Amino acid sequence: MFDASRLTLETDEKTKVINELIKIYKDLGENNINPEEKLKDFVGHTHIQMLVGFCLGIIVTLIYFCL
């Protein structure tokens, strides 16, 4: 879970920097970049998704071993 949260944070930061560079490039007059080429700012799981996955994993394991 720690790796997933760190991956999300690092990817998010790098994506914001790249998108800012694309914006600067467009402002300089080079308008050859399509809006579809802009990177998504969020990649990975949120903390709530990781928590729900963790709880679901425990519940499924308990049901599997108790039945």
N, C-alpha and C positions, 0 to 999 in steps of 0.2 A: 504494500500500500504506500509505503514511503517513496518507492521508486516511481509509482504512478503519479503521485502528487508533485514530485520534483520534475518529472518529465513535462507535466502540464505547465508548471511555472516557467521552466527554461524555454520551452517551445513558444509560450505566449510572449515572453520578452523578446525573443529573436524575431518573431512574426511582426511585432509592433515596429521594430527597427527597420525591417525590410519594407513594410508598408509605408513608413515615413520616407525612406529613400525613394520609393516609387513616386510618392507625392512630390518630393523635391524635383525629381527628374521631369515630371509632368509640368511643374511650375516653370522650369527652365525653357519650355517650349517644345520639348520632345513629346509629342502626343501619340506615340505609336503603341501605347500600352492599353489593352482592353480592360474594362472594369472586372471582367471575369478572372483576370490574372492576379488580382489582389488576393493575398493569402488570408485564410481564416485566422481570426485572433485567438480563437479558443480551440485547443486540441486536447483530447484526453478526457478524463473523468473529473467531475466535481467532487468535493469532499463528501457531499451528501450521497452521491452515487457510490463512492467507495464504502461509506458506512453501511448503506443498504446492502451492498454486495457482501460485506463482511458478515452482517447479521443473517442474511439469507444463506450463506455458506454454513454458518453454525446451525441454523434451523434444519437445513437439509441433512447435515451430518447426524444430528441428534435423531431425526426421524428415521434415517437409514439404519442406525445402529440399535434403536429401540424397537424396531419392528422385526 
